[in-house]
Amino acid sequence: MKIDRKSPITKEYDVVVIGSGLAGMTAANKLGKDGKQVLLLESHFKLGGYATWFHRKGQKHVFDVSLHGFPVGMIKTCKKYWNKDIASSIFQLKNIRYVNPQFDITTDFTKENFTSILIDKFKIDADHAQKFFTRLENMNFYDDKDLTIGELFESFFPEREDIKRLLLEPITYANGSTLEDPAIAYGIVFSNFFNKGVYTFEGGTDILIGKMEEELIKNGVDIKLSAKVDKIIIDDGKTTAVVINGEHVKTASVLSNSNLLGTIFDLTGEKHFSEEFVKKAKDVRINTSSCQVYMGIKDGETIPEIGDLVFYSEADLFNTDKILSKEVTSQTFSVYYPHIRPARKGKYTIVASSNARYEDWENLTKEEYKQRKEYLIETALLALEKLIPGVRDKIDYLEAASPKTFKRYTGHWKGSSFGTKFEGLDVSMNLHKELPGLFHAGSVGIIMSGWLGAANYGVIQAHAINEYLDS
Ligand SMILES: Cc1cc2nc3c(=O)[nH]c(=O)nc-3n(C[C@H](O)[C@H](O)[C@H](O)COP(=O)(O)OP(=O)(O)OC[C@H]3O[C@@H](n4cnc5c(N)ncnc54)[C@H](O)[C@@H]3O)c2cc1C
């Protein structure tokens, strides 16, 4: 049932889920299906978290924010924890392209295709390429926990800056991973993505989230939008309620899909945790944020196929600092051709994304902020014109988003696009051991973030909540 935003909440619940990102929604859906009394609270006026979209010029343009590509595993997750209809709308993006001063290649992002590219274009011996992929697939936490991505690359492809770019650039674009990050997390993400390609959802994010909302209601989940939780109540060391606008909602457990550090320090309060846990939590690093430029193509105009996802860079060499820098030299273009949204016949949109640091935007004056957004838009247009000459004249809507935009809409500390770095996972998974009844699910580490990682983490935590409630 959907609870009107002005109506009070009168029931007591088994679980209150704070936040409707893919982790929160997937957990709520599983718990609802399992027969638990679930309330899903979302501070925004729509479900989805970063899995979101918005309309401009009335309904003329619809822009997807984070629907750029996810691993094939999403099909299985949706089939098992949502429904067959949702799973059957997922399809593969075949043309993933890199354009940079070192190479211009198109790949379907499968392991087979990457192996051929390493052999044919980068002149790597077939056996050696195979050994690299086998090494990635067989990485394990105990043997490889101290190895960095840079060390891994150097051991297989010494001084091959071009190969490092091929292997890491897409992941750096997405979540700001650097050569100093752990190789194990990279190995897991890389093996997932490069095994069977990159996938998307036919119809767009609005259709997906609409179908998820229907399924949640079918499974008995109560949903309240525009409902920002201010506090999680702990009595005698146990989670007992949440507070929204001064109203207490009683519950036997809470699953927070809010930012991990926000959950601990803002919603709960550090006095409820052990000193050791607080110290660990304070050491958790936040991931970087994003900038985006949304471009709407005029009605009746067409654009040529330039690739579904284009990793475009003007930097001579791959350099993570440059990718994260406010001087944008690298961006990813997601091109939404009409077949991605068949219901909106003949419509094209393009979204340019770049990784960004919150600190570079935090203290700008109003005028500086406006100018920086104009710079973002112009940089995106200049780059896109090199891929599609004359495209500027075909665009009738332009808008930019900054790390501050992402923070405003989701409450993520520093507008982080992919939650926390990998050390956040340990803190997130142990939350309920510190405070019985309090669980967290959401982007922590690159394994548990992104569309698939978040949804799967929601399932893992739903199992833990079932165990807690049933014990
Ligand atoms: C620009 C961008 C591009 C991306 N591209 C991709 C991509 O191509 N592929 C991919 O796999 N992933 C991508 N991601 C990452 C992916 O979208 C996220 O990792 C994933 O959606 C996060 O899901 P989540 O469950 O952690 O919750 P989030 O999406 O972070 O949602 C958390 C929700 O909790 C709500 N909330 C927070 N605090 C409260 C409160 N106190 N009370 C009530 N509600 C609250 C927020 O409003 C929000 O709706 C991208 C992210 C960004 C920002």
The ligand as an SDF file (V2000), in Angstrom:
LIG
                    3D

 53 58  0  0  0  0  0  0  0  0999 V2000
   26.1010    9.4690  -12.1020 C   0  0  0  0  0  0  0  0  0  0  0  0
   26.0680    8.0300  -11.7100 C   0  0  0  0  0  0  0  0  0  0  0  0
   26.2310    7.0600  -12.6730 C   0  0  0  0  0  0  0  0  0  0  0  0
   26.2050    5.7100  -12.3190 C   0  0  0  0  0  0  0  0  0  0  0  0
   26.3070    4.7600  -13.3030 N   0  0  0  0  0  0  0  0  0  0  0  0
   26.1930    3.4600  -12.9870 C   0  0  0  0  0  0  0  0  0  0  0  0
   26.2140    2.4580  -13.9950 C   0  0  0  0  0  0  0  0  0  0  0  0
   26.3130    2.7380  -15.1750 O   0  0  0  0  0  0  0  0  0  0  0  0
   26.1120    1.1640  -13.6250 N   0  0  0  0  0  0  0  0  0  0  0  0
   25.9790    0.7890  -12.3260 C   0  0  0  0  0  0  0  0  0  0  0  0
   25.8770   -0.4060  -12.0580 O   0  0  0  0  0  0  0  0  0  0  0  0
   25.9350    1.7180  -11.3440 N   0  0  0  0  0  0  0  0  0  0  0  0
   26.0370    3.0350  -11.6430 C   0  0  0  0  0  0  0  0  0  0  0  0
   26.0060    3.9870  -10.6580 N   0  0  0  0  0  0  0  0  0  0  0  0
   25.9510    3.5490   -9.2540 C   0  0  0  0  0  0  0  0  0  0  0  0
   24.6030    3.0040   -8.8770 C   0  0  0  0  0  0  0  0  0  0  0  0
   23.5930    3.8220   -9.3870 O   0  0  0  0  0  0  0  0  0  0  0  0
   24.5340    2.9210   -7.3550 C   0  0  0  0  0  0  0  0  0  0  0  0
   25.6470    2.1810   -6.8750 O   0  0  0  0  0  0  0  0  0  0  0  0
   23.2660    2.2200   -6.8690 C   0  0  0  0  0  0  0  0  0  0  0  0
   22.1320    2.6490   -7.5760 O   0  0  0  0  0  0  0  0  0  0  0  0
   23.1530    2.5450   -5.3930 C   0  0  0  0  0  0  0  0  0  0  0  0
   22.0710    1.9110   -4.8170 O   0  0  0  0  0  0  0  0  0  0  0  0
   21.8860    1.9330   -3.2550 P   0  0  0  0  0  0  0  0  0  0  0  0
   20.9390    0.8570   -2.9200 O   0  0  0  0  0  0  0  0  0  0  0  0
   23.1960    1.9410   -2.5780 O   0  0  0  0  0  0  0  0  0  0  0  0
   21.1140    3.2770   -2.9040 O   0  0  0  0  0  0  0  0  0  0  0  0
   21.1210    4.7670   -3.4340 P   0  0  0  0  0  0  0  0  0  0  0  0
   20.8310    4.7930   -4.8700 O   0  0  0  0  0  0  0  0  0  0  0  0
   22.2960    5.4530   -2.9150 O   0  0  0  0  0  0  0  0  0  0  0  0
   19.8040    5.3060   -2.6980 O   0  0  0  0  0  0  0  0  0  0  0  0
   19.7120    5.5780   -1.3270 C   0  0  0  0  0  0  0  0  0  0  0  0
   18.3220    6.1190   -1.0840 C   0  0  0  0  0  0  0  0  0  0  0  0
   18.1500    6.3670    0.3080 O   0  0  0  0  0  0  0  0  0  0  0  0
   17.4060    7.5620    0.4600 C   0  0  0  0  0  0  0  0  0  0  0  0
   17.6850    8.0990    1.7840 N   0  0  0  0  0  0  0  0  0  0  0  0
   18.9020    8.4350    2.2940 C   0  0  0  0  0  0  0  0  0  0  0  0
   18.7680    8.8770    3.5540 N   0  0  0  0  0  0  0  0  0  0  0  0
   17.4470    8.8140    3.8570 C   0  0  0  0  0  0  0  0  0  0  0  0
   16.6870    9.1480    5.0090 C   0  0  0  0  0  0  0  0  0  0  0  0
   17.2680    9.6330    6.1290 N   0  0  0  0  0  0  0  0  0  0  0  0
   15.3330    8.9510    4.9870 N   0  0  0  0  0  0  0  0  0  0  0  0
   14.7210    8.4590    3.8770 C   0  0  0  0  0  0  0  0  0  0  0  0
   15.4070    8.1490    2.7510 N   0  0  0  0  0  0  0  0  0  0  0  0
   16.7520    8.3190    2.7340 C   0  0  0  0  0  0  0  0  0  0  0  0
   17.9250    8.4630   -0.6540 C   0  0  0  0  0  0  0  0  0  0  0  0
   17.0300    9.5050   -0.9400 O   0  0  0  0  0  0  0  0  0  0  0  0
   18.0510    7.4430   -1.7960 C   0  0  0  0  0  0  0  0  0  0  0  0
   16.8540    7.3430   -2.5170 O   0  0  0  0  0  0  0  0  0  0  0  0
   26.0260    5.3410  -10.9650 C   0  0  0  0  0  0  0  0  0  0  0  0
   25.8520    6.3280   -9.9880 C   0  0  0  0  0  0  0  0  0  0  0  0
   25.8700    7.6590  -10.3490 C   0  0  0  0  0  0  0  0  0  0  0  0
   25.6620    8.7130   -9.3130 C   0  0  0  0  0  0  0  0  0  0  0  0
  1  2  1  0
  2  3  1  0
  2 52  2  0
  3  4  2  0
  4  5  1  0
  4 50  1  0
  5  6  2  0
  6  7  1  0
  6 13  1  0
  7  8  2  0
  7  9  1  0
  9 10  1  0
 10 11  2  0
 10 12  1  0
 12 13  2  0
 13 14  1  0
 14 15  1  0
 14 50  1  0
 15 16  1  0
 16 17  1  0
 16 18  1  0
 18 19  1  0
 18 20  1  0
 20 21  1  0
 20 22  1  0
 22 23  1  0
 23 24  1  0
 24 25  2  0
 24 26  1  0
 24 27  1  0
 27 28  1  0
 28 29  2  0
 28 30  1  0
 28 31  1  0
 31 32  1  0
 32 33  1  0
 33 34  1  0
 33 48  1  0
 34 35  1  0
 35 36  1  0
 35 46  1  0
 36 37  1  0
 36 45  1  0
 37 38  2  0
 38 39  1  0
 39 40  1  0
 39 45  2  0
 40 41  1  0
 40 42  2  0
 42 43  1  0
 43 44  2  0
 44 45  1  0
 46 47  1  0
 46 48  1  0
 48 49  1  0
 50 51  2  0
 51 52  1  0
 52 53  1  0
M  END
$$$$
